[in-house]
Amino acid sequence: MNHKVMQQLEYDKMKDELRHYAMSYLGKAHVAALAPIDHLPKISQQLAEVEEALAIVNTGSSVPIPSLEGIEMGMSHLGKGFLMSERELADMARFIDSTQQLKRYMAKKESIAPRVAAYVWALHDLEPLLAELNRCIQHGQLADHASDTLAKLRKRAGVIEERVKKKLDSTLQKYRSYLQEHIVTMRGGRYVLAVKRDHKRSVKGALIDESASGQTVFIEPADILPLQEELEACRAEEDLEKTRVLSRLTGLVEADAEALTANLELVGHYDFLFAKAKYAKVLDGRSVRLNDVGRIVIRGGRHPLLEGKRVPLDFAIGPTAGYRALLITGPNTGGKTVSLKTVGLLSLMVQSGLLVPVEADSEFAVFRDVFVDIGDGQSIEHALSTFSAHVKSVIEILEAAGPNTLILLDELASGTDPGEGIGLSIAVLEELYRRGATIVATTHFNEIKQFAKRSAGFENARMEFDIETLEPQYRLRIGEAGRSYAFEIALKLGVAPEIIARSREIAGDQRNASVQMEGTPEARGAQTSVDSSQSEQKTSESTAAQSGLVRERIRKRLPSEGPQKSEASDVAFQIGDRVWVHPLKQSGIVYRLPDARGKLGVIVKKEKLTINVKRISPYLSREELYPENYDLAIVLESKEVRKKRNIMRRKHAEGLTIEHPTDEPKDIR
């Protein structure tokens, strides 16, 4: 799944939240590498482990995840000739000791978390290494007894230091009158006296340093020079012995490098696992059932990144629901996009082995890929318009879509001419559905809602809206198409009532015009694109079938059935019905009822034809096609005839006539 999908579904933001619960650099690295997978058994195992880890977290006890502070640098130097420092060795000893604590802790939790507890048995104890490190390193320093030689050298150095201090006391009294301060200090690791600048020649010794003001010079007295040199020689031997000891301890650590690496990997896994459990506790997350058939059932789902009051999402799609394409409609800011993102992000989280904020009995499908087109995606840098960006995304989706893919599309048909955008959107939906993808999309357009209503495998849904208060309810209701409520919202926001009234009038005219265009080739993509694909699925209907059964099956668009041939007695046609003309493999509108010979008048592509009813199948009734009291003249007569008729209704127009063609319509046999 590409980065664009992750970004649009805010997967990376979710990972940033999860990262806060990881304690170690390895745990954080696991979070950074987290990505959805499509292997159902592995996802199931991960969910079960997080569920067990959550059970441990819920006991209230603190899980002793070992601290990895200082370990990363020390481990990176192993085998490269670097000498581990005393601090790094001390950190290593603390790590080994804390892994043993973790092992003891998890052994006690085996009853409530058998899978999670079982991992600790792979931890290496490393007792001999821990014992030697603890013997040699104390408080972050090499202990005197790290070696016999080191102990002797440090004892000798202590004796010399005592002699130096006694000699300094007598020297301090000797030069008392020349001193700026009557104390002994150290500069550059050497004992010195603070002498007044004017008396620097009065004190025998080596000039080591001077103050910032220049009024004080620091002189190493000649009286202690032999003892100082003896002390330095002893310190040099001590440093050499410390190097030998550190080299020996580094060798011991390197000998157990493989076991230490294995322990580190396991601790990193535990840190990552309990980070997921802590995050689940904050989200009130739980495990879900999994399937590989595209079924999603979300009960009380919540978007993990939304704060404050969140309206739970109830959502279903897939074989059990009876559809695998869902069209969500509703007003702006009503929650359509949030619902889309919630489905997408929760799916990615589940496939990442994370518990998600849903209620019990929720179920998620494991998809091979998830594709998303949310937001306008406009790129100024690449000069892409909103529509161009949508098209580019759709092209990428079409190239990869297929069975076992989830596709989320926001605001279908936006950014271009509505008529063409609707046609393109429906064609894309048909193709994605044909390829076996699971589709969730949002739209404002009635034509796309109608397409979903009459197409097998598609379903409408709406975001609930309080018409009284004009407030969105943010609840999804599946099985109903919603409205945009643009006029009501605009009126509430202060648009003048007369403008709203005129808007309704214009909208009504546009709806009537769209019905008129329904029978034309230009409109076929928007309103009858599903017809051609379904006509390929034709099956024969029994000659004994009753009219009601035929009409009901056509209306419901059963997946395995298309337009059916029928006898004249099967169906009582009405003017305005849309029918299927089998010889032409086209749909048309009935403009004249059958004559005595069973010849039915049908308009196909603006051409009037007569066809025997035996070669005709009902497709959509006039009640389904047109609003109540709709003027069918809009469909059956030309624009010029309707214009003349309207003029003649209003007034007498001299010389204005309506001529009906006398030629017989073309007869199709």
C-alpha positions in Angstrom: 0.0 0.0 0.0 1.6 3.2 -1.2 2.4 6.3 0.9 -0.4 8.3 -0.7 -3.0 6.0 0.7 -1.4 6.1 4.1 -1.3 9.9 4.0 -4.9 10.4 2.9 -6.2 8.0 5.6 -3.9 9.6 8.2 -2.2 6.3 8.9 1.1 8.1 9.6 -0.6 10.3 12.2 -1.9 7.2 13.9 1.6 5.8 14.0 2.8 9.1 15.6 0.3 8.5 18.4 1.4 4.9 18.8 5.1 5.9 18.9 4.5 7.8 22.2 3.9 4.5 23.9 7.1 2.8 22.9 9.9 3.2 25.5 13.0 2.1 23.6 14.7 3.0 20.3 14.0 -0.6 19.1 10.3 -0.3 20.0 10.1 3.1 18.1 11.8 1.5 15.2 9.2 -1.2 15.0 6.5 1.5 15.0 8.2 3.4 12.2 8.3 0.2 10.2 4.7 -0.7 10.9 2.6 -1.3 7.7 -0.5 -3.3 6.8 -0.1 -6.9 5.7 -2.5 -9.2 3.9 -1.7 -12.6 5.4 -4.8 -13.5 7.4 -3.2 -16.1 9.8 -0.4 -13.7 10.7 -2.8 -10.8 11.4 -4.9 -13.1 13.5 -1.9 -14.1 15.5 -0.8 -10.5 16.0 -4.3 -9.4 17.2 -4.4 -12.3 19.7 -1.0 -11.3 21.1 -2.0 -7.6 21.5 -5.2 -8.8 23.2 -3.1 -10.8 25.7 -0.8 -7.9 26.2 -3.8 -5.7 26.9 -5.0 -8.2 29.5 -1.6 -7.8 31.3 -1.8 -4.0 31.1 -5.3 -4.0 32.5 -4.0 -5.8 35.6 -2.5 -2.5 36.6 1.1 -3.7 37.1 4.0 -2.0 35.3 5.6 -4.2 32.7 9.4 -4.1 33.3 10.5 -3.5 29.8 14.3 -3.3 30.0 15.9 0.1 29.4 18.0 0.3 26.3 19.7 3.5 27.2 23.4 3.4 26.1 23.0 0.0 24.5 22.7 1.1 20.9 26.2 2.6 20.7 27.9 -0.2 22.6 26.3 -2.9 20.4 27.2 -1.0 17.2 30.9 -1.1 18.2 31.1 -4.8 18.9 33.4 -6.7 16.5 34.9 -3.5 15.1 38.0 -3.2 17.3 36.4 -0.5 19.6 37.0 -0.7 23.3 33.8 -0.5 25.4 33.9 2.3 28.0 33.1 1.7 31.7 29.7 3.5 31.2 28.8 1.2 28.2 29.8 -1.9 30.2 27.6 -0.7 33.1 24.7 -0.1 30.8 25.2 -3.7 29.4 25.1 -5.2 32.9 21.9 -3.3 33.7 20.3 -4.5 30.4 21.2 -8.2 31.2 19.8 -7.8 34.7 16.6 -6.2 33.5 16.0 -9.0 30.9 16.1 -11.5 33.8 13.5 -9.3 35.7 11.3 -9.4 32.6 11.6 -13.2 32.4 10.5 -13.6 36.0 7.6 -11.2 35.5 6.3 -12.8 32.3 6.5 -16.3 33.9 3.9 -15.1 36.5 1.6 -13.9 33.7 1.5 -17.1 31.7 -2.0 -17.9 32.9 -3.6 -14.8 31.3 -1.1 -14.4 28.4 0.3 -17.7 27.3 1.4 -16.6 23.8 3.1 -13.4 25.1 4.7 -15.1 28.1 6.1 -17.9 25.9 8.6 -15.5 24.3 10.6 -14.9 27.4 11.9 -18.5 27.3 13.9 -17.5 24.3 15.8 -14.9 26.5 19.4 -15.8 27.3 20.3 -15.5 31.0 24.0 -14.7 30.4 24.7 -15.2 34.2 28.5 -15.5 33.9 28.8 -12.3 31.9 26.6 -10.4 34.3 28.5 -11.6 37.3 31.9 -10.5 35.9 30.5 -7.2 34.8 29.0 -6.5 38.2 32.3 -7.6 39.9 34.4 -5.3 37.7 32.1 -2.3 37.3 30.7 -0.4 40.2 28.8 2.9 40.0 29.9 3.2 36.4 33.6 2.9 37.2 36.2 0.1 37.2 36.4 -1.3 40.7 39.8 -1.6 42.4 39.5 -5.4 42.5 38.9 -5.6 38.7 42.5 -6.9 38.6 45.2 -7.4 41.2 47.6 -5.1 39.3 45.0 -2.4 39.2 44.4 -2.7 42.9 48.2 -2.4 43.7 48.7 0.6 41.4 45.8 2.5 42.9 47.0 1.8 46.4 50.5 3.0 45.4 49.0 6.2 43.8 47.1 6.9 47.0 50.3 6.7 49.1 52.1 9.1 46.7 49.2 11.5 46.8 49.4 11.6 50.6 53.1 12.5 50.5 52.3 15.2 47.9 49.7 16.8 50.1 52.0 16.8 53.1 54.8 18.4 51.1 52.3 21.0 49.7 51.2 21.9 53.2 54.8 22.8 54.1 55.3 24.6 50.8 52.1 26.6 51.4 53.5 28.0 54.7 56.9 28.6 53.1 55.5 30.9 50.4 52.6 32.3 52.4 53.4 36.0 51.9 53.6 35.6 48.0 50.3 33.9 47.6 47.1 35.4 46.2 45.1 32.7 48.0 46.3 30.4 50.8 45.0 27.2 49.1 46.3 24.5 46.8 44.5 24.0 43.5 44.9 21.9 40.4 45.6 23.0 36.9 46.0 20.4 34.1 46.1 17.6 36.6 49.0 19.1 38.5 49.0 20.7 42.0 49.8 24.4 41.9 49.9 27.5 44.1 48.1 30.8 43.3 51.0 33.3 43.3 50.7 37.1 43.0 52.1 38.2 39.6 54.6 40.5 41.2 56.2 37.6 43.2 56.2 34.9 40.5 60.0 34.9 40.6 60.1 34.5 44.3 58.5 31.0 44.1 60.6 28.3 42.6 58.8 26.0 40.2 57.1 25.7 36.8 54.6 28.3 35.5 51.5 26.2 34.6 48.8 28.8 34.0 47.6 32.3 34.8 44.2 34.0 35.6 42.1 35.8 33.1 43.0 39.2 34.6 46.7 38.3 34.6 47.1 39.3 38.3 47.5 35.7 39.4 49.9 33.0 38.1 49.7 29.3 39.0 53.0 27.7 39.8 53.9 24.1 40.4 56.4 24.3 43.3 59.8 22.7 42.6 59.6 21.1 46.1 56.9 18.6 44.9 58.1 18.0 41.4 59.8 14.6 42.1 56.7 13.4 43.9 54.4 14.7 41.1 56.4 12.9 38.4 56.3 9.7 40.4 52.5 10.1 40.7 52.1 10.7 37.0 54.1 7.6 36.2 51.9 5.6 38.6 48.7 7.0 36.9 50.1 6.1 33.5 50.5 2.5 34.6 47.0 2.5 36.1 45.5 3.7 32.8 47.4 1.0 30.9 46.0 -1.6 33.3 42.5 -0.2 33.0 42.8 -0.6 29.2 43.8 -4.2 29.7 40.7 -4.8 32.0 38.3 -3.0 29.6 39.7 -5.0 26.7 39.1 -8.2 28.5 35.5 -7.2 29.5 34.8 -6.1 25.9 36.0 -9.5 24.7 33.6 -11.2 27.1 30.7 -9.1 25.7 31.7 -9.8 22.1 31.8 -13.5 22.9 28.1 -13.3 23.9 27.2 -10.8 21.1 24.8 -13.2 19.3 22.9 -13.9 22.5 22.8 -10.2 23.4 21.5 -9.4 19.9 18.7 -12.0 20.3 17.8 -10.6 23.7 17.7 -7.0 22.2 15.4 -8.1 19.4 13.0 -9.8 21.8 12.9 -6.8 24.1 12.2 -4.6 21.1 9.3 -6.9 20.2 8.0 -6.7 23.7 8.3 -3.0 23.8 6.4 -2.7 20.5 3.8 -5.2 21.6 3.0 -3.4 24.8 3.0 -0.1 23.1 0.2 -1.4 20.9 -1.6 -2.7 24.0 -1.3 0.7 25.8 -2.6 2.5 22.7 -5.5 0.0 22.5 -6.3 0.8 26.2 -6.5 4.5 25.4 -8.7 3.9 22.3 -10.8 1.3 24.1 -9.8 -1.0 21.2 -10.7 -4.6 20.8 -10.0 -7.5 18.5 -12.2 -8.4 15.6 -13.1 -11.3 13.4 -11.3 -11.6 10.1 -12.4 -12.9 6.7 -11.0 -13.0 3.1 -14.3 -12.5 1.3 -14.6 -8.7 1.4 -17.1 -8.6 4.3 -16.8 -5.6 6.7 -19.2 -5.2 9.6 -18.4 -2.3 11.9 -20.4 -1.8 15.1 -19.9 1.4 17.0 -16.7 2.2 15.1 -14.9 5.4 16.0 -12.1 7.3 14.2 -9.0 7.0 16.4 -7.7 10.5 15.8 -11.0 12.4 16.4 -11.1 13.9 19.9 -14.2 14.9 21.9 -17.7 13.5 21.3 -17.6 11.0 18.4 -20.8 9.5 17.0 -20.2 5.7 16.5 -20.3 4.4 13.0 -22.4 1.3 12.1 -21.3 0.0 8.7 -21.7 -3.1 6.6 -20.6 -4.3 3.2 -19.9 -7.6 1.5 -21.6 -10.9 0.6 -23.7 -11.1 3.8 -25.0 -7.5 3.3 -25.9 -8.3 -0.3 -23.8 -5.6 -2.0 -20.1 -4.8 -2.3 -20.5 -1.2 -3.5 -22.0 1.5 -1.2 -22.8 5.0 -2.2 -23.0 7.5 0.7 -24.9 10.7 0.3 -25.8 13.6 2.5 -25.1 17.3 3.2 -21.6 18.9 3.4 -20.0 18.6 6.8 -22.5 15.7 7.5 -19.8 13.1 8.1 -19.5 11.4 4.7 -15.8 11.8 4.3 -15.2 11.0 8.0 -17.1 7.7 7.5 -15.0 6.9 4.5 -11.8 7.6 6.4 -13.0 5.7 9.4 -13.6 2.5 7.3 -10.3 2.9 5.6 -8.1 3.7 8.6 -9.7 1.0 10.8 -9.1 -1.5 8.0 -5.4 -0.5 7.8 -5.1 -0.7 11.6 -6.6 -4.2 11.7 -4.2 -5.4 9.0 -1.4 -3.9 11.0 -2.2 -6.1 14.0 -3.8 -3.3 16.0 -6.9 -3.4 18.2 -9.4 -0.9 17.0 -12.1 1.2 18.6 -15.2 -0.8 17.7 -17.9 -2.7 19.6 -18.1 -6.5 19.9 -19.0 -8.7 16.9 -17.3 -6.4 14.4 -15.6 -8.0 11.5 -13.0 -6.9 8.9 -11.9 -8.2 5.6 -8.2 -8.7 4.8 -7.6 -6.9 1.5 -4.6 -7.3 -0.7 -4.7 -3.5 -1.4 -6.5 -0.4 -0.4 -6.9 2.5 -2.8 -8.1 6.0 -1.9 -9.1 9.2 -3.6 -10.1 11.6 -0.9 -9.9 15.4 -1.1 -9.3 17.5 -4.2 -5.6 16.6 -4.4 -4.9 19.8 -6.3 -1.2 20.3 -7.0 -0.1 23.9 -7.9 3.4 22.6 -8.4 2.3 20.2 -11.1 -0.5 22.4 -12.5 -3.2 19.8 -11.8 -6.8 20.9 -11.5 -9.1 19.3 -9.0 -10.7 17.2 -11.8 -7.3 16.3 -13.3 -6.1 15.1 -9.9 -9.2 12.9 -9.5 -8.7 11.4 -12.9 -5.1 10.7 -12.3 -6.0 8.9 -9.1 -8.7 7.0 -10.8 -6.3 5.9 -13.5 -3.9 4.5 -10.9 -6.8 2.8 -9.1 -8.1 1.2 -12.3 -4.6 -0.1 -13.2 -4.4 -2.1 -9.9 -8.0 -2.8 -8.9 -9.3 -6.3 -8.7 -10.7 -8.9 -6.4 -9.6 -8.5 -2.7 -9.2 -4.7 -3.0 -10.9 -2.0 -1.1 -11.6 1.3 -3.0 -12.6 4.5 -1.2 -13.7 7.4 -3.5 -14.8 10.8 -2.2 -17.1 13.2 -4.0 -17.7 11.4 -7.3 -18.3 13.6 -10.3 -16.8 16.7 -8.7 -14.5 19.3 -10.3 -16.0 19.2 -13.8 -19.3 19.4 -15.8 -21.8 17.5 -13.8 -23.3 15.6 -16.7 -20.0 14.4 -18.0 -18.6 13.8 -14.5 -21.7 11.7 -13.6 -21.3 9.6 -16.8 -17.6 9.1 -16.1 -18.2 8.2 -12.4 -20.8 5.6 -13.2 -18.6 4.0 -15.9 -15.7 3.9 -13.4 -18.0 2.3 -10.7 -19.2 -0.3 -13.2 -15.7 -1.2 -14.2 -14.4 -1.4 -10.6 -17.4 -3.6 -9.7 -16.8 -5.8 -12.7 -13.3 -6.4 -11.5 -14.5 -7.6 -8.2 -13.4 -4.7 -6.0 -15.2 -3.6 -2.8 -16.2 0.0 -3.2 -17.3 2.8 -0.8 -17.9 6.2 -2.4 -19.5 9.5 -1.5 -21.5 11.7 -3.9 -24.1 14.5 -4.1 -25.6 13.7 -7.4 -29.1 12.2 -7.8 -28.1 10.4 -11.0 -25.5 8.4 -9.2 -27.9 7.6 -6.4 -30.4 6.3 -9.0 -27.7 4.2 -10.6 -27.0 2.6 -7.3 -30.7 2.1 -6.6 -31.3 0.1 -9.8 -28.0 -1.7 -10.0 -27.4 -5.2 -8.6 -24.6 -5.3 -6.0 -24.9 -1.6 -5.3 -26.6 0.1 -2.3 -27.3 3.6 -1.2 -26.6 5.1 2.3 -27.1 8.5 3.8 -25.8 10.6 6.6 -28.7 11.4 9.0 -29.7 15.1 9.0 -32.1 16.9 11.3 -34.4 18.8 9.0 -35.9 20.7 11.8 -32.6 22.1 13.2 -30.7 21.7 10.0 -27.9 20.0 12.0 -26.0 16.9 10.8 -26.4 13.9 13.1 -23.2 12.1 11.8 -24.9 8.7 11.7 -24.9 6.5 8.7 -28.1 4.9 7.6 -27.7 2.2 5.0 -30.5 1.4 2.4 -31.6 5.0 1.9 -30.3 7.7 -0.4 -29.8 11.1 1.2 -30.1 14.7 0.1 -27.7 17.6 0.2 -30.2 20.0 1.8 -28.4 22.8 0.0 -31.5 25.0 -0.2 -32.5 24.5 3.5 -28.9 25.2 4.7 -28.6 28.3 2.4 -31.9 29.6 3.7 -30.8 29.1 7.3 -27.5 30.9 6.6 -29.4 34.0 5.3 -29.9 33.6 1.6 -33.1 35.5 0.5 -36.2 33.3 0.3 -37.0 34.5 -3.3 -33.5 33.3 -4.4 -34.2 29.9 -2.8 -37.6 29.7 -4.5 -36.0 30.5 -7.9 -33.2 27.9 -7.2 -35.8 25.3 -6.6 -37.5 26.2 -9.9 -34.3 25.9 -11.8 -33.4 22.7 -10.2 -36.8 21.3 -11.1 -36.2 22.3 -14.8 -32.9 20.6 -14.8 -34.4 17.4 -13.5 -37.0 17.5 -16.2 -34.3 18.1 -18.8 -32.3 15.1 -17.5 -35.4 12.9 -17.9 -35.8 14.1 -21.5 -32.2 13.3 -22.2 -32.5 9.8 -20.8 -33.2 8.1 -24.1 -30.3 9.8 -26.0 -26.9 8.4 -26.5 -25.3 11.3 -24.7 -27.1 10.4 -21.5 -26.6 6.7 -21.7 -23.4 6.9 -19.7 -25.1 8.7 -16.8 -28.5 6.9 -16.7 -28.5 3.7 -18.7 -24.8 2.6 -18.6 -25.8 -0.3 -16.4 -28.3 -1.5 -19.1 -25.8 -2.6 -21.6 -23.7 -4.6 -19.2 -26.8 -6.2 -17.7 -28.2 -7.0 -21.1 -25.4 -9.5 -21.7 -26.7 -11.6 -18.8 -30.1 -12.3 -20.5 -31.9 -15.5 -19.7 -35.2 -16.9 -21.0 -38.3 -16.4 -18.9 -40.9 -19.1 -18.8 -43.9 -18.3 -21.1 -46.2 -19.0 -18.2 -44.6 -16.1 -16.1 -47.1 -13.6 -14.9 -46.8 -9.9 -15.6 -46.2 -8.9 -12.0 -43.3 -11.3 -11.6 -41.6 -10.1 -14.7 -41.9 -6.5 -13.7 -40.8 -7.2 -10.2 -37.6 -9.0 -11.3 -36.7 -6.2 -13.8 -37.3 -3.6 -11.1 -35.1 -5.3 -8.6 -32.3 -6.0 -11.1 -31.5 -9.5 -10.0 -27.8 -10.1 -10.7 -28.3 -13.2 -12.9 -31.1 -11.7 -15.0 -31.5 -9.0 -17.6 -34.4 -7.8 -19.8 -36.7 -10.7 -20.6 -38.6 -11.5 -23.8 -42.4 -11.7 -23.2 -45.7 -12.3 -24.9 -48.1 -9.5 -25.7 -50.4 -10.8 -22.9 -47.6 -10.7 -20.4 -47.3 -6.9 -20.0 -49.7 -4.0 -20.3 -47.5 -1.4 -21.7 -48.0 2.3 -21.0 -46.9 5.3 -23.0 -43.7 6.5 -21.4 -42.5 3.0 -20.4 -38.8 2.3 -21.2 -38.5 -1.1 -23.0 -35.8 -3.2 -24.4 -35.8 -3.8 -28.1 -34.1 -7.2 -28.6 -33.3 -7.0 -32.4 -31.6 -3.7 -31.9 -30.1 -4.4 -28.5 -31.2 -0.9 -27.5 -33.7 0.6 -25.1 -36.5 2.9 -26.1 -39.5 4.8 -25.0 -43.1 3.7 -25.8 -44.9 6.5 -27.6 -47.9 4.5 -29.0 -49.7 1.5 -27.6 -49.9 -1.8 -29.6 -52.3 -1.9 -32.5 -54.5 -4.9 -33.4 -51.4 -6.7 -34.9 -49.4 -6.2 -31.7 -47.2 -3.5 -33.2 -45.8 -1.2 -30.5 -44.6 2.4 -31.2 -41.1 2.9 -29.7 -38.7 5.9 -29.9 -35.1 4.6 -30.2 -32.4 7.2 -30.6 -35.0 9.9 -31.5 -36.3 7.6 -34.3 -39.9 6.4 -34.2 -40.2 2.7 -34.9 -42.9 0.0 -34.8 -41.9 -3.3 -33.3 -43.9 -6.4 -32.4 -44.4 -6.8 -28.7 -43.0 -10.3 -28.9 -39.6 -8.7 -29.6 -40.0 -6.2 -26.7 -39.2 -6.6 -22.9 -40.3 -4.2 -20.2 -37.3 -2.3 -18.7 -38.5 0.5 -16.5 -42.1 1.6 -15.9 -43.1 5.2 -16.5 -43.8 5.5 -12.7 -40.1 4.6 -12.0 -38.8 7.0 -14.7 -40.8 10.2 -14.2 -42.2 12.2 -11.3 -45.9 12.3 -10.7 -47.9 14.5 -13.2 -44.8 14.7 -15.4 -45.4 16.1 -18.9 -44.5 13.2 -21.3 -44.5 15.6 -24.2 -41.0 16.5 -23.1 -39.9 13.0 -24.1 -42.2 12.2 -26.9 -42.2 15.5 -28.9 -39.5 17.6 -30.3 -38.4 20.8 -28.8 -39.8 22.8 -31.7 -43.2 21.2 -31.3 -43.3 21.8 -27.6 -42.4 25.4 -28.1 -45.2 25.9 -30.6 -47.6 24.2 -28.4 -46.8 26.4 -25.4 -47.2 29.5 -27.6 -50.6 28.3 -28.9 -51.8 27.6 -25.3 -51.0 31.2 -24.3 -52.3 33.1 -27.3 -53.5 32.9 -30.9 -50.5 33.0 -33.3 -51.3 33.7 -36.9 -49.9 31.0 -39.3 -48.5 28.9 -36.4 -49.3 25.2 -37.0 -48.1 21.9 -35.7 -47.7 19.3 -38.4 -47.5 15.6 -37.6 -45.5 13.5 -40.1 -47.6 11.3 -42.3 -44.9 8.8 -43.1 -45.3 5.4 -41.4 -42.7 4.7 -38.8 -40.0 2.3 -39.7 -41.1 -1.3 -39.0 -38.6 -3.5 -37.2 -39.2 -7.3 -37.7 
